[in-house]
Amino acid sequence: MRGFVAFVKKEFTEQLRTGKLFMLAAVFALFGIMNPAVAKLTPWMMEQFAESLAQTGISITEYEITAFDSWLQFFKNIPMALIIFVLAECGIFTKEYASRTLVLCLTKGLTRRRVMLAKTFVLSILWSVLYFACFGITYAYSAYFWDNSVVCSLGFAVLGWWLLGMLCVALVPFFSALFDANTGVAAGVGGVIVASYLLGLIPRLAEYTPAFLMKSAPLMYGQADSGEYTYAVIVTAILIVASVAAALPLFNKKQL
């Protein structure tokens, strides 16, 4: 257990030393601020373009901004934040393959299983803290300017995207056990999400795919019930566990 804790500390220290943690924190904080800011500035921006649009025959009617607009921005921006997170962290294993630093850790008695689980644990903590920090910033500003209570099932919609992010986290060690390059890991994670999205276009399969958790708008407007997402949550949770479980034997056989 001491070896596991020490390796986790080493990983967090590495995140700080390379500046990666500060960069990701800045990105997620920026998105958290941008969500309500864009919503708040929307009437002003529409006013600036009103005259030029009127000349083309398009008239802009007065639109009341609410917390819905802020949270719509949140769910539009979080996919980009998740992509940035995966691209930044997809080398958490591969960079050590190249430098062969994992060999040194293993010769000191740390098992491959603990190395895999420690890195997966660090990724999970990073994603969770960054994601909910972004959510917290958006929630605080939205509560200050508007009323968050008008948004239906906000908590479930937010948890849905967090779970989708956890799937990406679980896929990083899995594909890191298969590929030696960052591009392979990033392409593998992206390929799974794209495949899930494409399967979701088939009506009979839609509610069973992780991509179904991306549909936040129906929940917020009360047009869908959280129970409709049960199968998607179960399938996503199974894929998370299966990815980590499959990564362990693959990593044990990988040549370092």
N, C-alpha and C positions, 0 to 999 in steps of 0.2 A: 504493500500500500504506500510505503514511503517513496518508493521509486515512481509510482504513478503520480503522486502529489508533486514530487520534484520535477517530473517531466512536464506536468501542467504549468508549473511556475515558469519553467524554462520557455514554454511556448508563449505565455503571456508576455514575458520579458522580451522575447523576439519580436512580438507584435509591436511593442513599444519602441524597441531599439530601431527597427526599420521605419518607424513612422506610419506604418500601415493602419494602426489603431486610430491614430489622430486623424488620418485622412478619411477613414470610414465614418468616424464620429462626426466630422465636419460635414460630410455628404448627407448623412441621415438627419443631422440637425438642420441643415439647409432645407431639405425637403420638408421637414416638420414645420418650418417657418413659412416656406413658400405656399403651402396648401391654403392656410387662411388668408395669406397676403394676396394671392392671386384672386381669391374669391372677393376679398374686400375691395380690390382695385378694379374689378370687372365693370361696375357702373361707370367709373371714370374713363376706362378704356373705350367703352361703348359710346360714351359722350364725345370722345375725341374723334371717333370715326363716323359719327352720326351724319355730319354734313356731307362728307365725301360719298357715303353710301346712299344718301338721299338723292344725290345727283344721278345715281344709276337706277333709281326707282325703288330702292330698298329702304323701308322705314323701320326704325328701331323703337319699339314700345318700351315703356318703363318696366324694369324687371326688379323685383325685390330679392335681395341676396339673403340667404339663410344659411344655417349650419350645413344643410344638404350640399351646398356648393363647395364648402370647405372640405367635406368628407369625400365628395366626388373627386376633388383634386388629390386627396390622399390616396385613393385607390387607383388613380391614374398614374401617380408618381411612384408608388411602391414597387411596381414591376421593374422600373429602371434602377431603383435602389437595390433590389435583389440581384439584378444582373451585375451591377458594380461590385456587390459583395462577392458573388461567385467568381468573377474575374480576378478580384484581388486575392481571394483565398484558395483558388484552384491549385496554386503551387505549394500549398502547405506540406505536401508529401514530395512532390517532384523536385523541388529545389534541394531537398536533402538527398534524393537519389543522386543528383548531379555532384553534390559536394561530398557524398559518402559519409555524412556526419551521423547517420543512423547506425552505421556499423560500430562506431565508438560507443554509442549508447547501449547497444546490444552486448558488446564485450564486457560492459560493466554490470551485467546481470539483469538488465531490463528486458522483459519478454516482448516479442512482436505484438502479442495480444494487447499488452498494456500501452504500447506505443500507439497502436491503432485507436484504441478506446480513448486515450488521453487527447489525441488530436481531434477526434470526433467530439469529445466533450468540450474542448476549447471552442470549436466552431459553433457548437450549439449555444454556448454561453454568449459568444460574440453576437450571433444573429439575434438572439432573444433580447439582449440588452439594447442593441442598436435599434431594433425594430420597435420595441415598446417605448424607447426614448423618443423616437420619431412620433409615435402615436401620442405620447404624453404631451409633447410640445403642441401638436395639432389640436389635441383635446383642450388644453389650457387656453389657447388663443381663441378657439371656436366658442368656448364657454364665455370668454370675456366679451366677444363681439356679438354673439348670438345665443341661441338656446339649443344645447346638444340633445335635449330630451325629445325634440321633434323627430330625431332620426331613429327609426325602428331597428331593433336587433343589431345595434352597432357593435356590441361586444362580440357577438358570434361572427359577424363579418370580419372583424379584426383578427379573431382567432383563426379563421379560415385561411387568411393569407399568411399568418405565422406558421401554421401547419404546412402549408405549401413550401415555405422557406425551409422548414425543418427537413422536408423531403430532399430539397436541393443540398442541404448540409449532409444528409446521409448518403447521397449519391457521390459526393466528392471523394470520400475514402474508397468507395466501391470502384470508381473509375480510376482512382489513383493506384489501386492494386492491379489494374489492367494495363495502364499506360504510363510511360515515363516522362511525357511532356505535358506542359500546362494546356496546350491546345487540345490534346486528346481528352483531358479531364473536362475542360469547359465545353467541348463539343458533345461529350457524352451526357453531361447534365442537361445541356440545352436540347439535345435530341430527345431525351425522355419527356421533357416538358412539352416540346412541340408535338411529339407523338400522342401525348395525353390530350392536347388541344384538338388535334385532328380526329382522334377517336370520339371526342366530345361533340363533334359535328354530326355524328350518327345518333339520331334521337333515342334509340333504345339503349345506347351505351352512355349517354351524356352524364346521367346522375351517378354513374359508377366511376367516373374519371376524376383524378386530382384537379384537373383544369376546371371542373365544375365549381370549385371553391373560389375561383376568380370572379364569379358572378355576384358581386356585392350589391349592385344597384337595386335588384328586386327585393333584397332583404331590407335595405334602408328605407325603401318606399312602402314597405309592408305588403308588397305584391307576392312575396314568397315566405314560407314558414321555415324555420331552422330545421325542422324535421325532414324537409325535402333534401337536406344535405347529408343525411346520416350515412348513406352508402358511400358517398365521396370521402367523408371523414374516415370511415372504417378502412376503405381501400388504401387511402393515403397513409394511415397509421401502419397497416400491414406492409406496405412498400418500404416505409422507413425502417421497420424492424428487419425486414428481409434484406434490405440493402446492407445494413450494418452486419447482419449475420453472415451474408455471403462474402463480405469484404474480408472477414477474419481469416478463413482458410486460404483465400486468394493471396492475401498479404503474407501469410506464413510460407507460401511457396515462392514468393517473389524474390528474385535475385537482387540483392542490394550491393 
